Amino acid sequence: MLAMVVNDDTGYLTPRGACASIASVCQSLVHVSHEQTNRFVAVRFTFFCIQLLCFLALIGIAACYSL
């Protein structure tokens, strides 16, 4: 949706949005499919960090388009 709002023709937004969505699904799957040990919490946190980085990149790209 952000790509439509900022009229992204470069293709920068789509991979980052897909990456954030995939990381979110993986984080949820790890959360509900295993007993929560330190190792699984670390895996969940890694997926969360990936989401965070993707969202920060999307925010940065959107901010650049607004200038």
C-alpha atoms as an extended CHARMM CRD file, in Angstrom:
* protein
*
        67  EXT
         1         1  MET       CA              0.0000000000        0.0000000000        0.0000000000  PROA      1               0.0000000000
         2         2  LEU       CA              2.8860000000        2.3560000000        0.7570000000  PROA      2               0.0000000000
         3         3  ALA       CA              4.2250000000        1.7430000000       -2.7470000000  PROA      3               0.0000000000
         4         4  MET       CA              0.9610000000        3.0160000000       -4.2150000000  PROA      4               0.0000000000
         5         5  VAL       CA              0.8860000000        6.0740000000       -1.9540000000  PROA      5               0.0000000000
         6         6  VAL       CA              4.4250000000        7.1940000000       -2.8050000000  PROA      6               0.0000000000
         7         7  ASN       CA              4.1250000000        5.9570000000       -6.4070000000  PROA      7               0.0000000000
         8         8  ASP       CA              7.1980000000        3.7270000000       -6.1680000000  PROA      8               0.0000000000
         9         9  ASP       CA              8.4500000000        2.7850000000       -9.6080000000  PROA      9               0.0000000000
        10        10  THR       CA             11.9080000000        1.7780000000       -8.3740000000  PROA      10              0.0000000000
        11        11  GLY       CA             10.9220000000       -1.4970000000       -6.7240000000  PROA      11              0.0000000000
        12        12  TYR       CA             12.6010000000       -0.6390000000       -3.4250000000  PROA      12              0.0000000000
        13        13  LEU       CA              9.4850000000       -1.0920000000       -1.3060000000  PROA      13              0.0000000000
        14        14  THR       CA              8.1380000000       -4.4550000000       -2.4450000000  PROA      14              0.0000000000
        15        15  PRO       CA             11.0540000000       -6.6520000000       -1.2840000000  PROA      15              0.0000000000
        16        16  ARG       CA             11.2030000000       -4.9210000000        2.0990000000  PROA      16              0.0000000000
        17        17  GLY       CA              7.4710000000       -5.2710000000        2.6160000000  PROA      17              0.0000000000
        18        18  ALA       CA              7.6100000000       -8.9320000000        1.6470000000  PROA      18              0.0000000000
        19        19  CYS       CA             10.5720000000       -9.4960000000        3.9590000000  PROA      19              0.0000000000
        20        20  ALA       CA              8.7170000000       -7.8940000000        6.8860000000  PROA      20              0.0000000000
        21        21  SER       CA              5.6400000000      -10.0210000000        6.1980000000  PROA      21              0.0000000000
        22        22  ILE       CA              7.6310000000      -13.2550000000        5.9310000000  PROA      22              0.0000000000
        23        23  ALA       CA              9.5550000000      -12.4520000000        9.1220000000  PROA      23              0.0000000000
        24        24  SER       CA              6.2700000000      -11.7730000000       10.9110000000  PROA      24              0.0000000000
        25        25  VAL       CA              4.8240000000      -15.1140000000        9.8330000000  PROA      25              0.0000000000
        26        26  CYS       CA              8.0150000000      -16.9310000000       10.8540000000  PROA      26              0.0000000000
        27        27  GLN       CA              8.0490000000      -15.2090000000       14.2420000000  PROA      27              0.0000000000
        28        28  SER       CA              4.4350000000      -16.2470000000       14.8320000000  PROA      28              0.0000000000
        29        29  LEU       CA              5.0860000000      -19.8240000000       13.7380000000  PROA      29              0.0000000000
        30        30  VAL       CA              8.0600000000      -20.1670000000       16.0720000000  PROA      30              0.0000000000
        31        31  HSD       CA              5.9920000000      -18.6720000000       18.8790000000  PROA      31              0.0000000000
        32        32  VAL       CA              3.0720000000      -21.0720000000       18.5740000000  PROA      32              0.0000000000
        33        33  SER       CA              4.7740000000      -24.2420000000       17.3750000000  PROA      33              0.0000000000
        34        34  HSD       CA              7.4390000000      -24.8710000000       20.0230000000  PROA      34              0.0000000000
        35        35  GLU       CA              7.9130000000      -24.8290000000       23.7480000000  PROA      35              0.0000000000
        36        36  GLN       CA              9.6030000000      -21.5430000000       24.5470000000  PROA      36              0.0000000000
        37        37  THR       CA             13.2260000000      -22.2040000000       25.4310000000  PROA      37              0.0000000000
        38        38  ASN       CA             16.0190000000      -19.6520000000       25.3030000000  PROA      38              0.0000000000
        39        39  ARG       CA             16.9630000000      -20.8320000000       21.8180000000  PROA      39              0.0000000000
        40        40  PHE       CA             13.4600000000      -20.3460000000       20.4290000000  PROA      40              0.0000000000
        41        41  VAL       CA             13.1390000000      -16.9610000000       22.0990000000  PROA      41              0.0000000000
        42        42  ALA       CA             16.3960000000      -15.9520000000       20.3790000000  PROA      42              0.0000000000
        43        43  VAL       CA             15.0260000000      -17.1350000000       17.0290000000  PROA      43              0.0000000000
        44        44  ARG       CA             11.8090000000      -15.1750000000       17.5890000000  PROA      44              0.0000000000
        45        45  PHE       CA             13.8110000000      -12.0940000000       18.5360000000  PROA      45              0.0000000000
        46        46  THR       CA             15.8790000000      -12.4560000000       15.3560000000  PROA      46              0.0000000000
        47        47  PHE       CA             12.7300000000      -12.4890000000       13.2380000000  PROA      47              0.0000000000
        48        48  PHE       CA             11.4650000000       -9.4730000000       15.1870000000  PROA      48              0.0000000000
        49        49  CYS       CA             14.7130000000       -7.6080000000       14.4840000000  PROA      49              0.0000000000
        50        50  ILE       CA             14.4060000000       -8.4110000000       10.7780000000  PROA      50              0.0000000000
        51        51  GLN       CA             10.8860000000       -6.9610000000       10.8140000000  PROA      51              0.0000000000
        52        52  LEU       CA             12.1090000000       -3.8760000000       12.6340000000  PROA      52              0.0000000000
        53        53  LEU       CA             14.9160000000       -3.2880000000       10.1290000000  PROA      53              0.0000000000
        54        54  CYS       CA             12.5220000000       -3.7060000000        7.2050000000  PROA      54              0.0000000000
        55        55  PHE       CA             10.0280000000       -1.2710000000        8.7110000000  PROA      55              0.0000000000
        56        56  LEU       CA             12.7660000000        1.2670000000        9.4430000000  PROA      56              0.0000000000
        57        57  ALA       CA             13.9370000000        0.9690000000        5.8340000000  PROA      57              0.0000000000
        58        58  LEU       CA             10.3660000000        1.4780000000        4.6200000000  PROA      58              0.0000000000
        59        59  ILE       CA             10.0050000000        4.5520000000        6.8280000000  PROA      59              0.0000000000
        60        60  GLY       CA             13.2900000000        5.9340000000        5.5030000000  PROA      60              0.0000000000
        61        61  ILE       CA             12.2540000000        5.3640000000        1.8940000000  PROA      61              0.0000000000
        62        62  ALA       CA              8.8590000000        6.9720000000        2.5130000000  PROA      62              0.0000000000
        63        63  ALA       CA             10.5570000000        9.9440000000        4.1900000000  PROA      63              0.0000000000
        64        64  CYS       CA             12.8620000000       10.3780000000        1.1820000000  PROA      64              0.0000000000
        65        65  TYR       CA              9.8680000000       10.3690000000       -1.1660000000  PROA      65              0.0000000000
        66        66  SER       CA              8.1620000000       13.0640000000        0.8910000000  PROA      66              0.0000000000
        67        67  LEU       CA             11.0560000000       15.5080000000        0.5030000000  PROA      67              0.0000000000
